[in-house]
Amino acid sequence: MPLAPAEADFNRRQTISTDGKREIGRTAAELIQSGQIVILDGGTTAVQLARHLPPNLQATIVTHSPSVAVELANHATVEVILIGGRLFKHSVVTMGTAALEALKHIRADVYFMGVTGVHPEEGLSTGDLEEAMMKKALSERAAETIVLASSEKIGVVSPFVIVPIDNISGLVVESETAESEIRPFQSLGLSIFRSA
């Protein structure tokens, strides 16, 4: 099974697979319904999702990503709840005890998770242990979890496990993702949302 390449920092990742991340962000944004409470992960694809939220959407977005919060600062009808904590500069997200404690008070409809590895047997993974634990905690606070999965992440694993694949309900993938890559996930009962 392929290992995910070493993670680049947030600024460099903004230049990787930009069209695919934009597609995934637009498709994921269309899944959000007015009135929902949504947890939005950090990362460059999550920023794209925030950029593509409809201007008339009325929802509450909970995030531990200052980048996502700033992206939504001028969205008139979206309430933004920013989870505080220690800033993990590599991914520009907050983590630690303060962030985990704040999450205990939230029950969300859906969590859009970013990862570095999506594997049908090995589950979801990322390159930092504390970040993996934070993502797991975010997932536990939502009724369902949908993973934002650009093509370079499918079928690979990173060092630290977040949750098994059966803990999520769906994947948002790029339009050009090969059928052979997503078939194993479909056979596990996951919903696959292809970008347009």
NORCORPE-V370805 format. One record per residue. N is the residue number from 1. RES is the residue in three letters. SS is DSSP state (@ for helix, = for strand, . for the rest). NEAR is the number of other C-alpha atoms within 8 Angstrom. D_LAST is the distance of its C-alpha to the last C-alpha in whole Angstrom. Layout:
N & RES & SS & NEAR & D_LAST
N & RES & SS & NEAR & D_LAST
This chain:
1 & MET & . & 5 & 29
2 & PRO & = & 6 & 27
3 & LEU & = & 7 & 28
4 & ALA & . & 11 & 26
5 & PRO & . & 5 & 27
6 & ALA & . & 5 & 29
7 & GLU & . & 7 & 27
8 & ALA & . & 6 & 27
9 & ASP & . & 8 & 28
10 & PHE & @ & 11 & 26
11 & ASN & @ & 6 & 26
12 & ARG & @ & 8 & 25
13 & ARG & @ & 9 & 22
14 & GLN & . & 8 & 21
15 & THR & . & 7 & 21
16 & ILE & . & 6 & 19
17 & SER & . & 7 & 16
18 & THR & @ & 8 & 15
19 & ASP & @ & 6 & 12
20 & GLY & @ & 10 & 10
21 & LYS & @ & 13 & 12
22 & ARG & @ & 11 & 11
23 & GLU & @ & 12 & 7
24 & ILE & @ & 19 & 9
25 & GLY & @ & 17 & 11
26 & ARG & @ & 13 & 9
27 & THR & @ & 14 & 7
28 & ALA & @ & 11 & 11
29 & ALA & @ & 12 & 12
30 & GLU & @ & 9 & 11
31 & LEU & . & 6 & 13
32 & ILE & . & 8 & 16
33 & GLN & . & 8 & 19
34 & SER & . & 7 & 22
35 & GLY & . & 7 & 25
36 & GLN & . & 11 & 23
37 & ILE & = & 12 & 25
38 & VAL & = & 14 & 22
39 & ILE & = & 13 & 23
40 & LEU & = & 13 & 21
41 & ASP & . & 13 & 22
42 & GLY & . & 15 & 23
43 & GLY & . & 11 & 21
44 & THR & @ & 10 & 19
45 & THR & @ & 12 & 16
46 & ALA & @ & 15 & 17
47 & VAL & @ & 13 & 18
48 & GLN & @ & 13 & 15
49 & LEU & @ & 15 & 14
50 & ALA & @ & 12 & 17
51 & ARG & @ & 9 & 16
52 & HIS & . & 9 & 13
53 & LEU & . & 10 & 16
54 & PRO & . & 7 & 16
55 & PRO & . & 7 & 20
56 & ASN & . & 5 & 21
57 & LEU & . & 10 & 20
58 & GLN & . & 10 & 24
59 & ALA & = & 13 & 24
60 & THR & = & 12 & 25
61 & ILE & = & 12 & 24
62 & VAL & = & 12 & 26
63 & THR & = & 15 & 26
64 & HIS & . & 14 & 28
65 & SER & . & 14 & 26
66 & PRO & @ & 10 & 28
67 & SER & @ & 9 & 25
68 & VAL & @ & 13 & 23
69 & ALA & @ & 12 & 26
70 & VAL & @ & 7 & 26
71 & GLU & @ & 10 & 23
72 & LEU & . & 11 & 23
73 & ALA & . & 8 & 27
74 & ASN & . & 5 & 26
75 & HIS & . & 7 & 24
76 & ALA & . & 6 & 27
77 & THR & . & 9 & 26
78 & VAL & = & 11 & 25
79 & GLU & = & 8 & 28
80 & VAL & = & 11 & 27
81 & ILE & = & 9 & 30
82 & LEU & = & 10 & 30
83 & ILE & . & 12 & 32
84 & GLY & . & 10 & 35
85 & GLY & . & 10 & 36
86 & ARG & = & 9 & 37
87 & LEU & = & 8 & 34
88 & PHE & = & 9 & 33
89 & LYS & . & 6 & 32
90 & HIS & . & 6 & 30
91 & SER & . & 9 & 27
92 & VAL & . & 13 & 28
93 & VAL & = & 11 & 29
94 & THR & = & 13 & 32
95 & MET & = & 16 & 33
96 & GLY & . & 10 & 37
97 & THR & @ & 7 & 39
98 & ALA & @ & 10 & 39
99 & ALA & @ & 14 & 35
100 & LEU & @ & 11 & 35
101 & GLU & @ & 8 & 38
102 & ALA & @ & 10 & 36
103 & LEU & @ & 11 & 33
104 & LYS & . & 7 & 36
105 & HIS & . & 6 & 36
106 & ILE & . & 7 & 32
107 & ARG & . & 8 & 30
108 & ALA & = & 12 & 27
109 & ASP & = & 10 & 24
110 & VAL & = & 12 & 21
111 & TYR & = & 16 & 21
112 & PHE & = & 13 & 18
113 & MET & = & 12 & 20
114 & GLY & = & 12 & 20
115 & VAL & . & 12 & 21
116 & THR & . & 14 & 22
117 & GLY & = & 15 & 23
118 & VAL & = & 15 & 21
119 & HIS & = & 12 & 23
120 & PRO & . & 9 & 24
121 & GLU & . & 6 & 28
122 & GLU & . & 10 & 28
123 & GLY & = & 15 & 26
124 & LEU & = & 15 & 24
125 & SER & = & 16 & 26
126 & THR & = & 16 & 27
127 & GLY & . & 12 & 29
128 & ASP & . & 8 & 32
129 & LEU & @ & 9 & 34
130 & GLU & @ & 8 & 34
131 & GLU & @ & 10 & 30
132 & ALA & @ & 14 & 30
133 & MET & @ & 9 & 32
134 & MET & @ & 11 & 31
135 & LYS & @ & 11 & 27
136 & LYS & @ & 10 & 29
137 & ALA & @ & 10 & 31
138 & LEU & @ & 11 & 28
139 & SER & @ & 11 & 26
140 & GLU & @ & 7 & 29
141 & ARG & . & 11 & 29
142 & ALA & = & 13 & 26
143 & ALA & = & 10 & 26
144 & GLU & = & 10 & 23
145 & THR & = & 14 & 21
146 & ILE & = & 13 & 17
147 & VAL & = & 12 & 17
148 & LEU & = & 16 & 14
149 & ALA & = & 14 & 15
150 & SER & . & 13 & 14
151 & SER & @ & 9 & 15
152 & GLU & @ & 5 & 18
153 & LYS & @ & 13 & 19
154 & ILE & = & 11 & 18
155 & GLY & . & 11 & 22
156 & VAL & = & 14 & 24
157 & VAL & = & 18 & 26
158 & SER & . & 13 & 28
159 & PRO & . & 8 & 32
160 & PHE & = & 10 & 31
161 & VAL & = & 13 & 30
162 & ILE & = & 12 & 28
163 & VAL & = & 9 & 28
164 & PRO & . & 11 & 28
165 & ILE & @ & 11 & 24
166 & ASP & @ & 7 & 26
167 & ASN & @ & 7 & 26
168 & ILE & . & 11 & 22
169 & SER & . & 11 & 20
170 & GLY & = & 11 & 16
171 & LEU & = & 12 & 14
172 & VAL & = & 16 & 11
173 & VAL & = & 14 & 10
174 & GLU & . & 15 & 8
175 & SER & . & 8 & 6
176 & GLU & . & 4 & 9
177 & THR & . & 9 & 11
178 & ALA & . & 6 & 14
179 & GLU & @ & 6 & 15
180 & SER & @ & 6 & 19
181 & GLU & @ & 9 & 18
182 & ILE & @ & 10 & 16
183 & ARG & @ & 8 & 19
184 & PRO & @ & 9 & 21
185 & PHE & @ & 9 & 19
186 & GLN & @ & 10 & 19
187 & SER & @ & 7 & 22
188 & LEU & . & 7 & 23
189 & GLY & . & 7 & 22
190 & LEU & . & 11 & 19
191 & SER & = & 8 & 16
192 & ILE & = & 10 & 13
193 & PHE & = & 9 & 9
194 & ARG & = & 10 & 6
195 & SER & . & 11 & 4
196 & ALA & . & 6 & 0
